[in-house]
Amino acid sequence: MVRFLFQSVISVVVTVFLVSILLFFMLDPSDGEILVKILGIESTPAQRESLARQLGLEIPVLQRYADWMIGNDFRARRLIGQDITQLNNPSSGDLEWWIDQGEGRYVQYQLGEGGELSVLVRNEDGTYTAEPAGDVWWEEDGKEVFWGIDDEGRAAKWIKGEGAIAYVSTQTGWQEIPGAPVQYIPLVKGVLRGDGGVSLRTNRPISNTIPTRAANTFILAGAAFIFVMPLALLFGIIAGINEGKLIDRTISIFGLIGTSTPEFVTGLILIFIFAIQLRWLPALAIDTAGGGLTVRLLTLPVLTLTAVELGYVIRMTRASMVDVMKAPYIRTAIIKGMPFRRVVFRHAVRNALMAPITIIMLHINYFIGGIVVVEILFGYPGLGDYIYKSAIFGDVYGLGASAIVTVLVAISTRLIGDLVYTFINPRIRYS
């Protein structure tokens, strides 16, 4: 068992690594398309070049992948020459990078209107006070340079008298800022330390977004799973022990209808009936009143997921139950006079569950794909919706981190299925 678990962990690591590197290089944002999506088609080459520098897209792709996986704060700390740390912003809840100068003093830097650097000293409430930075420059290759953290939380390099032009988004549009840093390093601790960086689409830390989205998805999936599996196994067993009878045919027909109907079709039918015609339930699973996720919001998404998964598991359970009921030891038990109920629940069901559990655990990957469709259809704020929007936008950091989460879920469920076998059938052992 220990060897089996060790091999499973190794397979998880290898799979996650391969998926992450494949996605990162396929969606490399340095081709400029992502810049047009952020700035708009009317943006100028100078604006796109400035944004690419601010996003660190000028850094070679291998270096960016390494930064995303293992972090770059140690490199930035060496360039800045001071300790750096992340602090929570009380207003937004996001973690921000600051230079730690000791004794509770945390600072960032900003170029003032007169072309002089200002130091932004963080207050206890998360706001900051601007002060003159003083003489912070040092000589490098005959130029006066300075490495610090700018007011956007990025490691930045200024050259005195040779500032670049930066374009920043304001309420009135894109504003031209002279004297900007000539080099940026967007700071990230790395996926291996739970930090996927900043989303290119939302401009928010991914580590703050994905846990909430994943929790919403697990609530939806868990509700559907709890609702589907007992019913599917029950109906499958009933159909299996009544092979060829009316109840068997009825259950099989409805199961086939549910399985063959795509999620988006089922969802649209349910929306038309319960939201438009009867007006019993909301068409969108969006919390507009601030009351959180309620039963009313979850009902239609759960029913949509249930319709497909219920029919599939019923058919698998029925087929397995039919095979077990024809086994010699079952026939022998019935001939000897053992009560039929006892034969079914003590001997047949336990052996018949082997195949359905295999299907259930392997089908969770398909279940995740179905959740993506359902979340998009109902506007549900889950991980599936986040994956879809990140993929459409080309947000490699958001999509990569989300993909790693889904891969971990898929592989973990497979491992759980393998372990459940040992409880259902003690004869199974893993070496």
PLY file of the C-alpha trace (Angstrom):
ply
format ascii 1.0
element vertex 431
property float x
property float y
property float z
element edge 430
property int vertex1
property int vertex2
end_header
0.00 0.00 0.00
2.84 2.41 0.85
4.46 1.76 -2.52
1.14 2.32 -4.28
0.61 5.65 -2.50
4.18 6.74 -3.32
3.69 5.92 -7.00
0.40 7.84 -6.98
2.05 10.93 -5.52
4.78 10.76 -8.18
2.16 10.47 -10.93
0.35 13.52 -9.51
3.55 15.60 -9.54
4.47 14.55 -13.09
0.95 15.14 -14.41
0.66 18.58 -12.83
4.08 19.55 -14.18
3.26 18.42 -17.73
-0.15 20.12 -17.73
1.26 23.38 -16.40
4.12 23.56 -18.86
1.86 22.65 -21.79
-0.68 25.34 -20.94
1.95 27.97 -20.21
3.74 27.58 -23.51
0.55 27.18 -25.57
-0.93 30.38 -24.13
2.29 32.41 -24.02
0.97 36.02 -23.84
4.14 37.60 -25.23
2.78 37.42 -28.80
0.93 40.69 -28.15
-2.65 39.45 -28.55
-3.30 39.72 -24.83
-2.11 43.34 -24.90
-4.73 44.22 -27.52
-7.44 42.57 -25.40
-6.42 44.62 -22.37
-5.80 47.96 -24.11
-8.22 47.70 -27.01
-7.73 47.59 -30.77
-7.13 51.35 -30.91
-4.08 51.17 -28.67
-0.77 52.36 -30.06
2.44 50.30 -30.33
3.98 52.50 -27.62
1.11 51.71 -25.23
1.37 47.99 -25.92
5.14 48.07 -25.43
4.71 49.91 -22.13
2.11 47.41 -20.87
4.26 44.46 -21.95
7.12 45.88 -19.88
4.85 46.40 -16.86
3.54 42.83 -17.11
7.05 41.43 -17.41
6.36 39.94 -20.85
9.79 41.03 -22.07
11.30 38.40 -19.78
12.10 35.12 -21.64
9.29 32.58 -21.46
11.38 29.97 -19.60
12.21 32.52 -16.92
8.56 33.53 -16.63
7.50 29.90 -16.24
10.12 29.34 -13.54
8.98 32.52 -11.76
5.36 31.38 -11.94
6.15 27.94 -10.53
8.79 28.64 -7.87
8.55 32.42 -7.40
10.85 35.36 -8.02
10.75 37.20 -4.69
14.18 35.88 -3.76
15.63 37.39 -6.97
13.87 40.68 -6.37
15.11 40.73 -2.78
18.67 40.40 -4.03
18.25 43.23 -6.55
16.54 45.55 -4.06
19.01 44.80 -1.29
16.32 44.81 1.38
13.78 42.35 2.72
10.37 42.28 1.03
7.09 40.90 2.30
3.38 40.63 1.49
0.82 42.53 3.56
-2.95 42.40 3.40
-4.80 45.45 2.06
-7.71 46.02 4.47
-9.91 47.64 1.82
-9.52 45.12 -1.02
-8.42 42.04 0.93
-5.58 41.47 -1.55
-1.98 40.80 -0.58
0.44 43.55 -1.63
4.23 43.59 -1.81
6.16 46.04 0.39
9.78 46.58 1.37
10.32 45.73 5.03
12.74 48.26 6.54
12.33 46.93 10.06
10.56 48.20 13.18
7.19 48.01 11.47
8.12 50.34 8.60
6.96 49.15 5.16
7.54 51.24 2.05
6.97 51.42 -1.69
8.32 54.00 -4.14
6.72 56.33 -6.63
8.10 58.92 -9.04
6.86 62.37 -8.07
5.72 65.21 -10.35
9.12 66.87 -10.17
10.91 63.78 -11.36
12.07 62.87 -7.85
11.37 59.58 -6.14
8.93 59.58 -3.26
8.72 56.90 -0.60
5.26 55.68 0.34
5.20 54.69 4.02
2.43 52.26 4.91
0.10 53.20 7.77
-1.57 50.69 10.08
-4.92 51.07 8.32
-3.41 50.14 4.94
-3.14 53.69 3.61
0.22 55.33 3.00
1.97 58.64 3.51
4.27 60.08 0.83
7.70 61.35 1.90
10.79 62.44 -0.03
12.93 59.38 -0.75
16.21 61.26 -0.38
19.41 60.02 -1.93
18.65 56.36 -2.68
20.52 56.08 -5.97
23.64 54.03 -6.56
25.99 53.88 -9.50
25.82 51.07 -12.03
27.65 51.14 -15.38
28.16 54.86 -15.07
24.45 55.56 -14.38
22.50 56.30 -11.23
19.99 53.50 -10.70
17.64 52.34 -8.00
15.71 49.08 -7.43
12.58 49.18 -5.30
8.91 48.21 -5.21
6.56 50.58 -7.03
3.06 51.56 -5.96
1.60 48.62 -7.94
3.59 46.09 -5.93
6.15 45.23 -8.63
9.91 45.19 -8.33
11.04 48.10 -10.50
14.28 49.62 -11.72
14.60 53.38 -12.18
17.46 55.11 -13.99
17.91 58.73 -13.00
17.26 61.02 -15.93
16.33 58.16 -18.27
12.83 57.26 -17.21
10.60 55.39 -19.64
7.03 56.30 -20.56
4.33 54.27 -18.83
0.63 54.14 -19.69
-1.67 53.50 -16.76
-5.43 53.05 -16.67
-7.43 55.80 -14.96
-11.13 56.66 -14.76
-10.68 59.04 -17.72
-8.75 56.53 -19.85
-5.11 55.65 -20.37
-2.78 58.29 -18.96
0.83 58.83 -20.01
3.26 58.85 -17.07
6.83 60.04 -17.80
9.85 58.98 -15.79
8.57 55.45 -15.20
10.81 52.47 -14.36
12.77 50.99 -17.25
12.34 47.41 -15.99
9.69 45.56 -14.02
9.53 42.21 -12.26
5.92 41.30 -11.35
6.40 39.68 -7.96
5.03 36.21 -7.26
5.81 33.53 -4.67
5.06 30.77 -7.15
2.41 28.10 -7.57
4.40 25.68 -5.40
3.96 28.13 -2.53
0.29 28.80 -3.23
0.67 32.00 -5.24
-0.31 31.94 -8.92
0.47 35.61 -9.52
-1.91 38.28 -10.77
-4.63 37.50 -13.31
-4.16 39.24 -16.65
-7.94 39.41 -17.04
-9.04 40.71 -13.63
-5.76 42.25 -12.42
-6.36 40.60 -9.05
-4.25 38.01 -7.19
-5.22 34.54 -8.36
-4.64 33.08 -4.89
-7.50 35.27 -3.61
-9.91 34.34 -6.41
-9.52 30.59 -6.99
-10.27 29.42 -3.41
-13.63 31.23 -3.45
-14.46 30.01 -6.96
-13.39 26.45 -6.15
-15.47 26.49 -2.94
-18.55 27.52 -4.95
-17.92 24.74 -7.46
-17.45 22.14 -4.73
-20.76 23.25 -3.17
-22.53 22.77 -6.51
-20.77 19.49 -7.30
-21.24 18.19 -3.77
-24.96 18.98 -3.79
-25.38 17.26 -7.16
-23.24 14.29 -6.09
-25.14 13.78 -2.83
-28.42 14.00 -4.71
-27.40 11.85 -7.69
-25.48 8.91 -6.30
-27.95 7.47 -3.75
-30.82 7.78 -6.25
-28.75 6.35 -9.11
-27.59 3.36 -7.09
-31.11 2.76 -5.72
-32.79 2.89 -9.14
-29.99 0.85 -10.68
-30.40 -1.89 -8.07
-34.20 -1.89 -8.47
-33.88 -2.17 -12.26
-31.23 -4.88 -11.97
-33.22 -7.20 -9.72
-36.32 -6.70 -11.89
-34.67 -7.38 -15.24
-37.13 -7.31 -18.14
-40.08 -6.12 -16.05
-42.02 -2.88 -16.55
-40.19 -1.05 -13.76
-36.85 -2.03 -15.30
-37.88 -0.78 -18.74
-39.26 2.48 -17.32
-36.11 3.26 -15.34
-33.88 2.34 -18.29
-35.80 4.56 -20.74
-35.69 7.60 -18.48
-32.01 6.95 -17.74
-31.25 6.79 -21.46
-33.10 10.05 -22.09
-31.15 11.82 -19.35
-27.79 10.45 -20.50
-28.29 11.32 -24.18
-29.38 14.91 -23.55
-26.49 17.45 -23.28
-26.27 19.61 -20.19
-27.00 22.87 -21.99
-30.17 21.43 -23.56
-31.39 20.08 -20.21
-30.58 23.40 -18.56
-32.47 25.42 -21.18
-35.51 23.15 -20.84
-35.49 23.52 -17.05
-35.08 27.30 -17.31
-38.01 27.50 -19.74
-40.28 25.40 -17.50
-39.39 26.50 -13.97
-38.06 30.04 -14.50
-40.02 31.40 -17.47
-43.33 29.51 -17.47
-43.89 28.65 -13.81
-41.62 31.35 -12.35
-40.82 29.17 -9.37
-37.03 29.44 -9.58
-34.49 32.06 -10.79
-33.01 31.52 -14.24
-29.55 32.60 -13.09
-27.66 31.32 -10.05
-26.33 34.76 -9.20
-26.60 36.19 -5.69
-27.87 39.74 -6.26
-29.33 40.25 -2.78
-26.16 39.46 -0.84
-27.69 36.44 0.88
-25.15 33.94 -0.38
-25.86 30.71 -2.22
-29.35 29.47 -1.37
-31.37 26.37 -2.23
-33.40 28.37 -4.79
-30.24 29.48 -6.60
-28.74 25.99 -6.63
-31.85 24.03 -7.60
-31.74 24.40 -11.40
-27.95 23.89 -11.74
-28.13 20.80 -9.52
-31.07 19.37 -11.45
-29.23 19.94 -14.74
-26.17 18.06 -13.51
-28.38 15.38 -11.99
-30.25 14.62 -15.21
-27.11 13.53 -17.08
-25.22 11.80 -14.27
-28.29 10.05 -12.86
-29.07 8.18 -16.08
-25.45 7.17 -16.68
-24.86 5.72 -13.21
-28.27 4.00 -13.21
-27.41 2.14 -16.42
-23.99 1.08 -15.10
-25.43 -0.07 -11.76
-28.24 -1.98 -13.49
-25.82 -3.80 -15.82
-23.57 -4.76 -12.93
-26.52 -5.88 -10.81
-27.91 -8.06 -13.60
-24.54 -9.82 -13.99
-24.21 -10.43 -10.24
-27.76 -11.75 -9.90
-26.93 -14.40 -12.54
-23.84 -15.56 -10.65
-23.87 -19.19 -9.37
-23.43 -18.26 -5.70
-26.50 -16.00 -5.84
-28.60 -18.75 -7.42
-27.33 -21.22 -4.82
-28.27 -18.90 -1.96
-31.79 -18.45 -3.36
-32.25 -22.22 -3.92
-31.19 -22.92 -0.32
-34.06 -20.74 0.86
-32.20 -17.63 1.96
-34.59 -14.64 2.01
-34.41 -12.74 -1.29
-33.92 -9.38 0.46
-30.96 -10.78 2.38
-29.43 -12.25 -0.78
-29.69 -8.91 -2.55
-28.43 -6.58 0.17
-25.88 -8.84 1.87
-24.30 -10.54 -1.13
-25.36 -9.08 -4.48
-25.20 -5.34 -3.82
-21.72 -5.35 -2.37
-20.22 -7.13 -5.38
-22.38 -5.19 -7.85
-21.03 -1.85 -6.56
-17.49 -2.54 -7.83
-18.19 -1.50 -11.42
-20.38 1.54 -10.57
-17.75 2.91 -8.18
-15.16 2.59 -10.94
-17.45 4.48 -13.30
-18.33 7.10 -10.70
-14.72 7.90 -9.85
-13.59 7.96 -13.48
-16.70 9.91 -14.47
-15.89 12.74 -12.05
-13.57 14.14 -14.75
-16.58 14.29 -17.08
-18.57 15.71 -14.17
-16.09 18.61 -13.95
-16.56 19.29 -17.66
-20.31 19.29 -17.18
-19.96 21.76 -14.32
-18.16 24.19 -16.66
-21.14 24.12 -19.05
-23.68 24.44 -16.24
-21.84 27.32 -14.55
-21.66 29.26 -17.81
-25.33 28.59 -18.59
-26.59 29.72 -15.18
-23.97 32.42 -14.55
-22.78 30.51 -11.49
-19.62 32.07 -9.95
-17.59 28.88 -9.78
-14.26 27.56 -10.96
-15.71 26.32 -14.25
-16.90 29.81 -15.18
-13.49 31.19 -14.21
-11.70 28.61 -16.39
-13.90 29.42 -19.37
-13.41 33.19 -19.12
-9.65 32.80 -18.55
-9.37 30.56 -21.62
-11.34 32.96 -23.83
-9.28 35.92 -22.65
-5.96 34.08 -22.83
-5.14 34.56 -19.14
-2.36 31.99 -18.86
-1.85 32.52 -15.13
-5.53 32.16 -14.19
-6.08 29.22 -16.53
-2.88 27.46 -15.47
-3.65 27.69 -11.75
-7.24 26.56 -12.32
-6.10 23.63 -14.46
-3.72 22.48 -11.74
-6.61 22.48 -9.24
-8.84 20.42 -11.57
-6.00 17.97 -12.32
-5.42 17.48 -8.59
-9.14 16.83 -8.09
-9.29 14.35 -10.98
-6.25 12.38 -9.85
-7.31 12.47 -6.20
-10.72 11.00 -7.02
-9.07 8.20 -8.95
-6.88 7.45 -5.95
-9.88 7.53 -3.61
-11.69 5.09 -5.90
-8.75 2.69 -5.76
-8.71 2.87 -1.97
-12.48 2.34 -1.71
-12.05 -0.97 -3.55
-10.09 -2.34 -0.61
-13.04 -1.72 1.72
-15.64 -3.20 -0.63
-13.51 -6.20 -1.53
-10.81 -7.02 1.07
-9.18 -9.44 -1.40
-7.86 -6.46 -3.40
-4.43 -5.30 -2.28
-2.03 -2.80 -3.85
1.68 -3.50 -3.85
0 1
1 2
2 3
3 4
4 5
5 6
6 7
7 8
8 9
9 10
10 11
11 12
12 13
13 14
14 15
15 16
16 17
17 18
18 19
19 20
20 21
21 22
22 23
23 24
24 25
25 26
26 27
27 28
28 29
29 30
30 31
31 32
32 33
33 34
34 35
35 36
36 37
37 38
38 39
39 40
40 41
41 42
42 43
43 44
44 45
45 46
46 47
47 48
48 49
49 50
50 51
51 52
52 53
53 54
54 55
55 56
56 57
57 58
58 59
59 60
60 61
61 62
62 63
63 64
64 65
65 66
66 67
67 68
68 69
69 70
70 71
71 72
72 73
73 74
74 75
75 76
76 77
77 78
78 79
79 80
80 81
81 82
82 83
83 84
84 85
85 86
86 87
87 88
88 89
89 90
90 91
91 92
92 93
93 94
94 95
95 96
96 97
97 98
98 99
99 100
100 101
101 102
102 103
103 104
104 105
105 106
106 107
107 108
108 109
109 110
110 111
111 112
112 113
113 114
114 115
115 116
116 117
117 118
118 119
119 120
120 121
121 122
122 123
123 124
124 125
125 126
126 127
127 128
128 129
129 130
130 131
131 132
132 133
133 134
134 135
135 136
136 137
137 138
138 139
139 140
140 141
141 142
142 143
143 144
144 145
145 146
146 147
147 148
148 149
149 150
150 151
151 152
152 153
153 154
154 155
155 156
156 157
157 158
158 159
159 160
160 161
161 162
162 163
163 164
164 165
165 166
166 167
167 168
168 169
169 170
170 171
171 172
172 173
173 174
174 175
175 176
176 177
177 178
178 179
179 180
180 181
181 182
182 183
183 184
184 185
185 186
186 187
187 188
188 189
189 190
190 191
191 192
192 193
193 194
194 195
195 196
196 197
197 198
198 199
199 200
200 201
201 202
202 203
203 204
204 205
205 206
206 207
207 208
208 209
209 210
210 211
211 212
212 213
213 214
214 215
215 216
216 217
217 218
218 219
219 220
220 221
221 222
222 223
223 224
224 225
225 226
226 227
227 228
228 229
229 230
230 231
231 232
232 233
233 234
234 235
235 236
236 237
237 238
238 239
239 240
240 241
241 242
242 243
243 244
244 245
245 246
246 247
247 248
248 249
249 250
250 251
251 252
252 253
253 254
254 255
255 256
256 257
257 258
258 259
259 260
260 261
261 262
262 263
263 264
264 265
265 266
266 267
267 268
268 269
269 270
270 271
271 272
272 273
273 274
274 275
275 276
276 277
277 278
278 279
279 280
280 281
281 282
282 283
283 284
284 285
285 286
286 287
287 288
288 289
289 290
290 291
291 292
292 293
293 294
294 295
295 296
296 297
297 298
298 299
299 300
300 301
301 302
302 303
303 304
304 305
305 306
306 307
307 308
308 309
309 310
310 311
311 312
312 313
313 314
314 315
315 316
316 317
317 318
318 319
319 320
320 321
321 322
322 323
323 324
324 325
325 326
326 327
327 328
328 329
329 330
330 331
331 332
332 333
333 334
334 335
335 336
336 337
337 338
338 339
339 340
340 341
341 342
342 343
343 344
344 345
345 346
346 347
347 348
348 349
349 350
350 351
351 352
352 353
353 354
354 355
355 356
356 357
357 358
358 359
359 360
360 361
361 362
362 363
363 364
364 365
365 366
366 367
367 368
368 369
369 370
370 371
371 372
372 373
373 374
374 375
375 376
376 377
377 378
378 379
379 380
380 381
381 382
382 383
383 384
384 385
385 386
386 387
387 388
388 389
389 390
390 391
391 392
392 393
393 394
394 395
395 396
396 397
397 398
398 399
399 400
400 401
401 402
402 403
403 404
404 405
405 406
406 407
407 408
408 409
409 410
410 411
411 412
412 413
413 414
414 415
415 416
416 417
417 418
418 419
419 420
420 421
421 422
422 423
423 424
424 425
425 426
426 427
427 428
428 429
429 430
